[in-house]
Amino acid sequence: MSNTAVTKITPEQAKVGLYIMGGLLVLVLVIIVASKLFGGIDLLLQALGLGKSKKEKETEGAIDDAMEEASNTDSAWNPNMYKSAPAGSKLLTPEKTEDVAYKLFSSVGIMWDNEAKGVAAIKMCESKAQVSQVVEYFAEHYDRDTMKWLEDKYDTYEQEQALKVIIDYVKQLPKY
């Protein structure tokens, strides 16, 4: 003979169970109707502040592409790229390289960040080779990979937009 006890569900417990199931059903129906009204689940999530907009997705894509490109020897984000510049190429002086790298690094502070300062710093470069010089200085003096550092530190919406501006600016620069 088994010693298992049969637990009886009281009418109150059954009522609570029905309320929970009814609530879940209503929630699912609200989500379905709202997603139809907003044009899909992505737009519904955006309206609720839980999803990413098309602009945010494009920014993330640009950052991801730049991160992948950084390992390419022809990339401005590679610290060795500038070393293949032909004779007569306009490169930064050591002082100017230090200045640009410092301005970029100091665009992120302990309490406040100034991503516009980082954009302005990179815009001091007139070629991908000059950006590469800054990347090399950054690696040697701040012990950081510039692109990874930017991705980590530029983490708010506004900063990510500034990082996309930096990436787009560097992308359109001449090589040398």
Secondary structure, DSSP 8 states (H G I E B T S, - for coil): ----------HHHHHHHHHHHHHHHHHHHHHHHHHHHHTSHHHHHHHTT-S--HHHHHHHHHHHHHHHHTTSTT-TTSTTGGGG--TT-----HHHHHHHHHHHHTTB-SS-B-HHHHHHHHTT--SHHHHHHHHHHHHHHH-S-HHHHHHHH--SHHHHHHHHHHHHHHHHS---
